[in-house]
Amino acid sequence: MFELLLLFLLLSLPCVFLGLFFAKKHPENVPPGSMGWPLVGETLMFLKPHKSNSIGTFLQDHFTRYGKVFKSHLFGSPTIVSADCDLNSFVLQNEEKLFKCSYPKAVHEILGKSSMLLVEGDVHKRLRNVAICFTNICKSSPKYFYDIDKHVRETMASWKNRKEVILNKEAKKLTLDLMVKQILDLEPEHPSASRILEDFLTFMKGFISLPIYLPGTSYTKAVKARERICSTVKSILEERKVGLRDEKIDYLDVILSNESLIDEERVSTVLDLLLAGYDTTSVLIQIVVYFLGQSPKVLEHLKEEHQEIRKRKDTGPLNLEDYKQMEFTQNVIQEALRCGNIVKFVHRRALKDVYYKGYFIPSGWKVLPIATAIHLDPSNYTDPLKFNPWRWTGQEKEKTFAPFGGGLRLCPGADLGKIETAFFLHHLLLNFRFQTYDEDHPLAYPFVDFKRGLPIKIEPIETI
């Protein structure tokens, strides 16, 4: 990693002097702050890994020196960084009016021009509606709940003779298998499903890497892996087209019959859904288990809830009604999202000069609403560093709680991730005692990951 950072700096040196020469004087009434080096700015310090249940030394230092809103130079652009709850909400709610999505060019290259994360206007609305359609189909389908229960049971069964599992690996395989099944109607043992899983592992390793397109780099491997995934998905879509049914039985039927989509958008939408279901949900499962391993009282209370659910039904699969009874489980998931901060910040850019609460944001400047800072702010949450699921009982924190973004780009599949996590917890707690290791913890790179992959010791409670 150090070598890549050094290479990035060396490649940037010729531009540093040009930046100094052509640098423009920033308006005097923008928030205070430090712009750092020309071009590179303070990006490397901002991206320095830190525990995801903290804001990191860079933000801590800058908030102390400049306040909750400050200026910086990040990702090659002058930037306003915000930990102000009202300003963050204002930015997210004014998507395509005052602000636009503005991810770095490297993200565009790796996701493709038709990714829902990057497109704007009517195209974004159209693709988002397709994703919402997928979510609604799943939530209304008994088969979806049956498939989750089946896949989780099979995962747990594969653990019965093991004393330790690497949860990172297990959760990623489980969640991608579920998404491949729901979107492409493929079982895990299908050759295409195996190819997608293998390529996704390569894809994710390079997703946030430095954008150096040279043979052998993680970024180059990720771009090529995406091409292979798209090729596999396109072949599956073409095969299904031949036998497209009048009755829309699954999501693949629905997306193929949607005449507003071109083939490239269909493939990209499938990739977006696979990415969201694979990465976000697998990380959610990991951070919930991590915090439970650190909180014996919470773990015991959660286990009692799931024991009561099992007592009220036979040994059959979990369903929607069972999920609705998991009230404390919902609190645990909410609190893990608040403390673990899967999404640390989002990228936006001002479309025009914006004045808000005394802050001036110049047209063309990036804006980074920092969700982590809001979630860990003592003015928003009592004792914010403590994992306390009971804080969610009878309380509404909609304004300050934004684990999946907000506005027009609120993650449409967030509920699915919670359902899958809840079912996973049910079978884990009723079949195993587990223990985490103190030396492993969630790190923000800014994407959340565990350095050791979150190994957990397991001991079967009963035969599965």
C-alpha positions in Angstrom: 0.0 0.0 0.0 2.9 2.4 0.9 4.5 1.8 -2.5 1.3 2.7 -4.3 0.9 5.9 -2.3 4.5 6.9 -3.1 3.9 6.2 -6.8 0.8 8.3 -6.7 2.7 11.2 -5.1 5.5 11.0 -7.6 3.1 11.0 -10.6 1.4 14.1 -9.1 4.6 16.2 -8.5 4.6 17.8 -12.0 1.1 19.0 -11.4 1.9 20.4 -7.9 3.8 23.3 -9.4 1.2 24.0 -12.0 -1.4 24.0 -9.2 0.7 26.5 -7.3 1.1 28.7 -10.4 -2.6 28.7 -11.4 -4.1 28.5 -7.9 -7.1 30.9 -7.5 -7.7 32.8 -4.3 -10.6 31.2 -2.5 -13.6 33.4 -1.4 -13.1 34.9 2.0 -16.4 33.9 3.4 -16.1 30.1 2.9 -15.7 28.1 6.1 -12.2 28.1 7.6 -9.8 25.3 7.0 -6.5 24.1 5.5 -6.1 23.3 1.8 -2.9 21.2 2.2 -0.8 20.5 -0.8 -1.9 21.6 -4.3 -3.7 18.9 -6.2 -3.1 16.2 -3.6 -4.4 18.5 -0.9 -5.2 16.6 2.3 -6.6 13.5 0.6 -4.1 10.9 1.9 -4.6 12.1 5.5 -8.3 12.1 5.1 -8.3 8.5 3.9 -5.9 7.2 6.6 -7.5 4.0 8.0 -9.0 4.3 11.5 -11.6 2.4 13.6 -15.0 2.8 12.0 -16.6 3.5 15.4 -14.4 6.7 15.5 -14.1 9.7 13.3 -10.3 9.3 13.0 -7.5 11.7 13.8 -7.8 13.9 10.7 -11.5 14.8 11.3 -11.0 15.1 15.0 -8.1 17.5 14.6 -10.0 19.6 11.9 -13.3 19.8 13.8 -11.4 20.9 16.9 -9.5 23.6 15.0 -12.2 24.8 12.6 -15.6 23.6 13.8 -18.1 21.2 12.4 -17.8 22.7 8.9 -14.5 23.3 7.3 -12.8 23.7 3.9 -10.1 21.4 2.6 -8.7 20.1 -0.7 -9.8 16.4 -1.2 -10.0 14.1 -4.3 -8.4 16.8 -6.5 -11.0 19.5 -5.7 -11.6 22.3 -3.2 -14.1 20.8 -0.7 -16.4 21.6 2.1 -16.5 18.9 4.8 -19.6 18.9 7.0 -20.4 17.4 10.4 -23.4 19.7 10.7 -26.6 17.7 10.9 -28.8 20.4 9.3 -26.3 21.2 6.5 -25.9 17.5 5.7 -29.6 17.0 5.5 -29.9 20.1 3.3 -27.3 18.8 0.9 -28.9 15.3 0.6 -32.4 16.7 0.2 -31.4 19.1 -2.6 -29.9 16.5 -5.0 -30.1 17.7 -8.6 -31.3 21.1 -7.4 -28.3 22.7 -5.7 -26.0 19.7 -5.6 -25.1 16.7 -7.8 -23.4 13.4 -7.2 -19.7 13.7 -7.8 -17.6 10.6 -7.2 -14.0 10.5 -8.3 -13.3 9.6 -11.9 -11.7 6.3 -10.8 -15.1 5.2 -9.5 -16.7 6.0 -12.8 -14.1 3.9 -14.6 -14.6 0.9 -12.4 -18.4 1.0 -12.1 -19.3 2.0 -15.7 -21.2 5.0 -17.1 -24.6 3.4 -16.5 -24.2 2.7 -12.8 -27.0 3.9 -10.7 -24.5 5.4 -8.2 -23.2 7.7 -10.9 -26.0 8.6 -13.4 -28.2 11.6 -12.9 -31.7 13.0 -13.7 -34.2 10.9 -15.5 -31.8 8.1 -16.1 -31.1 7.8 -12.3 -34.8 7.9 -11.6 -35.5 5.2 -14.1 -32.8 2.9 -12.8 -33.7 3.6 -9.2 -37.3 2.6 -9.9 -36.0 -0.7 -11.2 -34.0 -1.3 -8.0 -37.0 -0.4 -5.9 -39.0 -2.9 -7.9 -36.5 -5.6 -7.0 -36.8 -4.7 -3.3 -40.6 -4.8 -3.4 -40.6 -8.1 -5.2 -38.4 -9.6 -2.6 -40.2 -8.2 0.4 -43.6 -9.5 -0.9 -42.3 -12.9 -1.8 -42.5 -15.8 0.7 -39.9 -17.5 -1.5 -37.4 -14.8 -0.7 -37.7 -15.4 3.0 -37.5 -19.2 2.4 -34.3 -18.7 0.3 -32.6 -16.6 3.0 -33.5 -19.2 5.7 -32.3 -22.1 3.5 -29.0 -20.4 2.6 -28.3 -19.4 6.3 -29.1 -22.9 7.5 -26.7 -24.4 5.0 -24.0 -22.0 6.0 -24.4 -22.9 9.7 -24.5 -26.6 8.8 -21.1 -26.2 7.1 -19.7 -24.9 10.4 -20.7 -27.9 12.6 -17.3 -29.5 12.7 -15.3 -26.3 12.9 -13.9 -24.5 15.9 -13.3 -21.2 14.1 -14.6 -19.4 11.0 -13.4 -16.3 9.2 -16.7 -14.4 9.2 -15.6 -11.9 6.5 -15.3 -14.8 4.0 -18.4 -16.6 5.1 -20.6 -13.5 5.1 -19.5 -12.4 1.7 -20.2 -15.8 0.2 -23.6 -16.0 1.8 -24.8 -12.6 0.7 -23.5 -12.9 -2.8 -25.1 -16.4 -3.1 -28.4 -14.8 -2.0 -28.2 -12.0 -4.5 -27.3 -14.3 -7.3 -30.2 -16.5 -6.5 -32.7 -13.6 -6.2 -31.5 -11.6 -9.2 -30.3 -14.3 -11.6 -32.1 -17.4 -10.3 -28.8 -19.3 -10.0 -27.9 -21.8 -7.2 -24.5 -21.4 -5.5 -23.2 -24.5 -7.2 -24.0 -23.2 -10.7 -20.8 -22.6 -12.7 -21.8 -19.0 -13.5 -22.4 -18.3 -9.9 -18.9 -19.5 -9.0 -17.4 -17.3 -11.7 -19.3 -14.3 -10.4 -18.1 -14.9 -6.8 -14.5 -15.3 -7.9 -14.6 -12.1 -10.0 -16.4 -10.1 -7.3 -13.5 -10.9 -4.8 -11.1 -9.4 -7.3 -13.5 -6.5 -8.1 -13.8 -5.5 -4.5 -10.1 -5.6 -3.8 -9.5 -2.9 -6.4 -12.7 -0.9 -5.9 -11.2 1.7 -3.6 -7.6 1.2 -4.7 -5.5 4.0 -6.3 -6.5 4.5 -10.0 -3.2 3.3 -11.5 -4.0 1.4 -14.8 -0.9 -0.7 -15.0 -0.6 -4.4 -15.4 -0.8 -6.2 -12.1 -2.3 -3.4 -10.0 -5.5 -4.0 -8.0 -7.2 -1.3 -10.0 -6.5 -2.9 -13.3 -7.5 -6.3 -12.1 -10.8 -4.9 -10.8 -11.6 -3.2 -14.1 -11.0 -6.5 -15.9 -13.0 -8.4 -13.3 -16.0 -6.1 -13.8 -15.8 -6.7 -17.6 -15.9 -10.5 -16.9 -18.9 -10.1 -14.5 -20.8 -8.0 -17.1 -20.0 -10.6 -19.7 -21.3 -13.4 -17.5 -24.5 -11.5 -16.6 -25.1 -10.5 -20.2 -24.9 -14.2 -21.3 -27.4 -15.1 -18.6 -29.8 -12.3 -19.7 -29.5 -13.4 -23.3 -30.3 -17.0 -22.4 -33.4 -15.9 -20.4 -34.6 -13.7 -23.3 -35.1 -16.8 -25.4 -37.6 -18.2 -23.0 -39.1 -15.0 -21.5 -42.4 -15.9 -19.9 -45.6 -14.0 -20.1 -46.0 -14.4 -16.3 -43.4 -12.4 -14.5 -42.2 -15.0 -12.0 -38.9 -13.4 -10.8 -36.9 -10.2 -11.0 -35.0 -11.4 -14.2 -38.3 -11.6 -16.0 -39.3 -8.1 -14.8 -36.0 -6.5 -15.8 -36.0 -8.1 -19.3 -39.6 -7.0 -20.0 -38.8 -3.4 -19.0 -38.7 -1.7 -22.4 -37.4 1.5 -21.0 -34.0 -0.1 -20.4 -31.3 -0.8 -22.9 -29.1 -3.9 -22.5 -26.2 -2.0 -21.0 -28.5 -0.5 -18.3 -29.9 -4.0 -17.6 -26.4 -5.4 -17.1 -25.3 -2.4 -15.0 -28.4 -2.5 -12.8 -27.8 -6.2 -12.1 -24.2 -5.4 -11.2 -25.2 -2.5 -8.9 -27.7 -4.8 -7.1 -25.1 -7.6 -6.7 -22.6 -5.1 -5.4 -25.0 -3.6 -2.9 -26.3 -6.9 -1.7 -22.8 -8.5 -1.5 -20.8 -5.8 0.1 -23.1 -3.7 2.3 -25.0 -6.7 3.8 -21.9 -8.8 4.4 -20.3 -5.8 6.3 -23.5 -5.3 8.2 -23.5 -8.9 9.4 -19.8 -8.6 10.4 -20.2 -5.4 12.4 -23.3 -6.7 14.2 -21.4 -9.9 15.3 -18.4 -7.8 16.3 -20.4 -5.5 18.6 -22.3 -8.4 20.0 -19.0 -10.1 20.8 -18.1 -7.0 22.8 -21.5 -6.7 24.6 -22.5 -9.8 26.6 -25.6 -8.1 28.1 -26.9 -7.2 24.6 -26.1 -10.7 23.3 -28.0 -12.4 26.1 -31.1 -10.2 25.6 -31.0 -10.7 21.8 -30.7 -14.5 22.3 -33.8 -14.5 24.5 -35.8 -12.8 21.8 -34.9 -15.4 19.2 -35.5 -18.3 21.6 -39.0 -16.9 22.2 -39.6 -16.7 18.4 -38.5 -20.3 18.0 -40.8 -21.4 20.8 -43.8 -19.9 19.1 -43.4 -21.8 15.9 -42.3 -25.2 14.7 -38.9 -26.0 13.2 -40.0 -24.7 9.8 -38.3 -21.8 8.0 -38.5 -18.2 9.1 -41.0 -15.9 7.4 -42.1 -12.3 7.3 -44.2 -12.6 10.4 -41.2 -14.0 12.3 -39.1 -11.0 11.1 -41.7 -8.6 12.4 -41.4 -10.0 15.9 -37.6 -9.3 15.9 -38.0 -5.9 17.6 -34.8 -5.9 19.7 -33.0 -7.3 16.7 -33.9 -4.2 14.8 -32.5 -2.1 17.6 -29.3 -4.1 17.5 -28.9 -3.6 13.7 -29.7 0.1 14.0 -27.1 0.6 16.7 -24.5 -1.4 14.8 -25.1 0.8 11.7 -24.7 3.9 13.9 -21.5 2.7 15.6 -20.0 0.8 12.7 -20.6 3.4 10.0 -20.6 1.3 6.8 -20.9 4.5 4.8 -18.6 7.2 6.2 -19.4 10.0 3.7 -20.9 10.6 0.3 -19.6 12.8 -2.6 -21.6 15.8 -3.8 -20.7 18.9 -5.8 -22.4 22.4 -5.7 -24.2 23.2 -8.9 -24.3 26.9 -8.0 -23.2 29.2 -5.2 -25.1 28.1 -2.1 -25.7 30.1 1.1 -27.0 28.1 4.1 -26.9 28.9 7.9 -24.1 31.5 7.3 -22.0 29.0 5.3 -21.0 29.8 1.7 -20.3 26.9 -0.6 -18.9 28.2 -4.0 -20.2 26.7 -7.2 -18.2 23.7 -8.4 -16.8 22.9 -4.9 -17.2 19.3 -3.6 -19.2 18.8 -0.5 -18.7 15.8 1.8 -21.5 15.2 4.4 -19.8 13.0 7.0 -22.3 10.5 8.4 -19.8 9.1 10.9 -19.4 12.5 12.7 -23.2 12.8 13.0 -23.6 9.3 14.4 -20.8 9.8 17.0 -21.7 13.3 18.1 -22.6 13.6 21.8 -25.0 16.4 21.0 -27.0 13.9 18.9 -26.6 10.7 21.0 -26.0 10.2 24.7 -22.7 8.4 25.3 -22.3 7.9 21.5 -19.3 5.6 21.7 -21.2 3.1 23.7 -23.0 0.2 21.9 -26.5 0.6 23.4 -29.4 -0.8 21.3 -31.9 0.2 24.0 -31.4 3.9 22.9 -33.6 3.1 19.9 -36.6 2.0 22.0 -39.5 4.4 21.3 -37.1 7.0 19.8 -36.9 8.6 16.4 -33.6 9.7 15.1 -34.5 10.1 11.4 -32.8 13.5 11.1 -29.5 12.5 12.5 -29.4 8.8 11.5 -28.3 8.3 7.9 -26.4 5.0 7.5 -27.5 4.5 3.9 -27.3 8.1 2.5 -30.4 10.2 2.0 -32.6 12.1 -0.5 -33.0 10.8 -4.0 -30.0 8.4 -3.5 -31.2 6.7 -0.3 -30.2 3.0 -0.7 -33.3 1.2 -2.1 -32.2 -2.2 -0.8 -31.4 -1.2 2.9 -34.4 -3.2 4.2 -33.2 -6.4 2.5 -29.8 -6.2 4.2 -31.6 -5.9 7.6 -33.8 -8.9 6.9 -30.8 -11.1 5.9 -28.8 -10.0 8.9 -31.7 -10.7 11.2 -32.2 -14.2 9.8 -28.4 -14.8 10.1 -28.4 -13.8 13.8 -31.4 -16.0 14.5 -29.6 -19.2 13.4 -26.2 -18.1 14.7 -27.5 -17.5 18.2 -29.6 -20.6 18.5 -27.0 -23.0 17.2 -23.6 -21.6 18.4 -21.8 -19.9 21.2 -19.3 -17.6 19.6 -16.4 -15.4 20.7 -14.6 -12.6 18.9 -10.9 -11.6 19.2 -10.1 -8.3 20.9 -7.3 -7.5 18.4 -9.6 -7.4 15.4 -11.9 -4.5 14.9 -13.8 -2.7 12.0 -11.5 -0.3 10.1 -12.6 2.6 7.8 -10.4 2.6 4.6 -13.0 4.5 4.1 -14.9 1.3 3.2 -15.3 -0.9 6.3 -13.3 -4.0 6.6 -11.6 -6.2 9.3 -7.8 -6.5 9.1 -7.9 -10.2 10.1 -11.3 -10.9 8.4 -13.1 -11.1 11.8 -12.3 -14.7 12.9 -14.7 -16.0 15.5 -14.4 -19.0 17.8 -17.5 -21.2 17.6 -19.0 -24.0 19.7 -22.2 -25.8 18.6 -25.0 -25.6 21.1 -26.9 -28.5 19.5 -26.7 -30.7 16.4 -27.8 -28.7 13.3 
